[in-house]
Amino acid sequence: MAPMRLAIKISWFIIRLINISLLVRFLICLALFFGLSA
């Protein structure tokens, strides 16, 4: 039971990290786009 819980926690952590990095990348692209058009 314990290893299963650990695996779920780790997978959630990885998913969260990926989501944060994608969000940051999206915000940077948005900032660059507005910076170039301004």
Secondary structure as UniProt FT lines:
FT   HELIX           2..37
//
